[in-house]
Amino acid sequence: MDAIEVHIGFGANVGQPVVQFSQALDEILRRGLLLHPIQKSALYRSAPWGPVADQPYFLNAVVRGKTVLPPYDLLA
């Protein structure tokens, strides 16, 4: 199967989100889910959304990369 481009979103609002993003990407690469990251977005802050408004702001980011996995296997 040829590699396809994917975008994976990350978001966190507890603990140390910047450290967690780095650890999550390292684990994704360690497991071979992405062949290599092509590009990482900047971190951006967003207000909580939904029924629980009394919580910290979120830090969000996206990683663009390539994978040979089908979509459902990548999600699993």
C-alpha positions in Angstrom: 0.0 0.0 0.0 1.3 3.5 -0.8 1.7 6.0 2.0 -1.1 8.5 2.4 -1.0 11.9 4.1 -2.8 12.3 7.4 -3.4 15.1 9.9 -3.6 14.1 13.6 -5.0 16.6 16.1 -3.7 16.9 19.7 -5.4 18.7 22.6 -4.9 18.9 26.3 -5.8 21.2 29.2 -4.4 19.4 32.3 -0.9 18.6 33.4 1.8 19.7 31.1 0.3 19.8 27.5 3.5 20.7 25.8 5.3 17.7 27.3 2.3 15.5 26.6 2.3 16.4 22.9 5.9 15.5 22.6 5.4 12.2 24.4 2.4 11.4 22.3 4.2 12.1 19.0 7.2 10.0 20.2 4.8 7.1 21.0 3.1 7.4 17.6 6.5 7.2 15.9 7.7 4.4 18.1 4.7 2.3 17.2 5.2 2.9 13.5 1.9 4.6 13.0 3.5 7.4 11.1 6.4 6.9 8.7 7.6 10.4 9.6 6.1 13.7 10.6 6.1 16.2 7.8 5.1 19.2 9.7 4.0 20.3 13.2 1.7 23.2 13.7 2.3 25.9 16.3 0.4 25.4 19.6 -2.7 27.5 20.0 -4.9 28.1 22.9 -8.7 27.7 22.9 -11.5 28.2 25.4 -13.3 25.1 26.7 -16.4 24.3 24.8 -19.5 22.3 25.8 -21.4 21.7 29.0 -18.3 22.0 31.3 -17.1 25.6 30.9 -15.3 25.9 34.3 -12.0 24.3 33.2 -8.6 25.5 32.0 -8.0 26.6 28.4 -6.9 24.0 26.0 -3.6 23.8 24.1 -4.0 22.3 20.6 -1.8 21.3 17.8 -1.8 19.3 14.5 0.9 17.0 13.1 0.9 16.2 9.4 2.6 13.0 8.4 2.4 9.9 6.2 1.2 6.4 7.0 0.7 3.1 5.3 -2.1 2.2 7.6 -5.8 2.3 6.6 -7.8 4.9 8.4 -9.5 2.6 10.9 -6.3 0.9 11.8 -4.7 4.2 12.4 -7.5 5.2 14.7 -7.3 2.0 16.6 
